[in-house]
Every structure is written in C-alpha cells, then in structure tokens.
Amino acid sequence: SEEFYGVRFAPDQIFIVGDSAAAVETAKRVGARSIAVATGWTPKEELLALAPDLFVDDLRQTAPFLNLIGVKEPTGHRLSMNER
C-alpha cells in the first residue's frame, strides 16, 4: 500500500488472487483485477460465471498471469514453481 511502498497504486495495478467467489467479488468491488484459481472448494464453473479477469487451474500456469500483467516469458525459458 501507499504507506509501505511510498506509492499509490491505481486500482487496475492491484491484483487479487484467490480460489473463492469472495476474492473475485472483492476485486470487482474495489476496481482491482481478479485472478481466480481452481485450487479451492469453489467449483470451477462458479468461478468462471463471475467473469474474473483471469482464470487458471493452478498457479503453475504462469504464462497467462504474466501476459495479463504485461510480462513476457523469456524465450527458451519457462518460469514455474519448484516441484517438491
């Protein structure tokens, strides 16, 4: 936030990531962008019906998220989570 970073973020620069309807609804209410993730209890169909800015099955899908925020993956590299 402004107090921590010393900068005021515009609502469209804020992303709310969540696996519930409440996360998508909150993003819409405050003017932020919503990223719905199908890793929780909310059915995929319910999340999609809320029309989030982005929907992913899980957070290993980095390309759609990076594209939404305007970052391209480097050619020949793949950004991903380390699997344990």
C-alpha positions as CSV (number, residue, x, y, z in Angstrom):
1,S,0.0,0.0,0.0
2,E,0.9,3.6,-0.1
3,E,2.3,3.6,3.5
4,F,4.6,0.6,2.9
5,Y,5.8,1.3,-0.7
6,G,5.5,5.1,-0.7
7,V,3.5,5.0,-3.9
8,R,-0.2,5.0,-4.6
9,F,-1.3,2.1,-6.8
10,A,-4.2,2.6,-9.2
11,P,-6.9,0.0,-8.8
12,D,-6.1,-1.6,-12.1
13,Q,-2.5,-2.1,-10.8
14,I,-3.8,-4.3,-8.0
15,F,-4.4,-8.0,-8.5
16,I,-6.5,-10.1,-6.1
17,V,-5.7,-13.8,-6.4
18,G,-8.0,-16.2,-4.8
19,D,-9.8,-19.5,-5.1
20,S,-13.2,-18.3,-3.9
21,A,-16.1,-16.3,-5.2
22,A,-15.4,-13.7,-2.4
23,A,-12.0,-13.0,-3.9
24,V,-13.4,-12.3,-7.4
25,E,-16.3,-10.2,-6.0
26,T,-13.9,-8.2,-3.8
27,A,-11.7,-7.4,-6.7
28,K,-14.7,-6.1,-8.7
29,R,-16.0,-4.1,-5.8
30,V,-12.7,-2.2,-5.3
31,G,-11.8,-1.9,-9.0
32,A,-8.9,-4.3,-8.8
33,R,-8.2,-7.1,-11.3
34,S,-9.2,-10.6,-10.3
35,I,-7.3,-13.9,-10.8
36,A,-9.4,-16.9,-9.9
37,V,-7.6,-20.2,-9.2
38,A,-9.4,-23.5,-9.2
39,T,-7.5,-25.0,-6.2
40,G,-10.1,-24.4,-3.5
41,W,-13.6,-25.5,-2.7
42,T,-15.4,-23.2,-5.1
43,P,-16.3,-25.1,-8.3
44,K,-14.6,-24.0,-11.5
45,E,-18.0,-23.3,-13.1
46,E,-18.9,-20.9,-10.3
47,L,-15.6,-19.0,-10.6
48,L,-15.9,-18.7,-14.4
49,A,-19.5,-17.5,-14.0
50,L,-18.2,-14.5,-12.1
51,A,-16.1,-13.5,-15.1
52,P,-12.7,-13.0,-13.4
53,D,-10.0,-11.1,-15.4
54,L,-8.1,-14.4,-15.5
55,F,-8.9,-18.0,-14.6
56,V,-6.2,-20.6,-14.1
57,D,-6.5,-24.2,-12.9
58,D,-3.5,-23.7,-10.6
59,L,-0.6,-21.3,-10.0
60,R,1.8,-23.3,-12.1
61,Q,0.2,-21.7,-15.1
62,T,2.5,-18.7,-15.2
63,A,2.2,-17.6,-18.8
64,P,-1.5,-16.4,-18.6
65,F,-0.7,-14.4,-15.4
66,L,2.4,-12.9,-16.8
67,N,0.6,-12.0,-20.0
68,L,-2.2,-10.3,-18.0
69,I,0.3,-8.1,-16.2
70,G,2.3,-7.4,-19.4
71,V,5.4,-9.5,-18.8
72,K,6.5,-12.0,-21.4
73,E,8.3,-15.2,-20.5
74,P,11.9,-15.2,-21.8
75,T,12.4,-17.2,-25.0
76,G,13.8,-20.6,-24.2
77,H,13.0,-20.4,-20.5
78,R,9.9,-21.4,-18.6
79,L,9.0,-19.8,-15.3
80,S,7.5,-22.3,-12.9
81,M,7.2,-23.3,-9.3
82,N,9.7,-25.7,-8.0
83,E,8.1,-29.1,-7.6
84,R,8.9,-30.9,-4.3
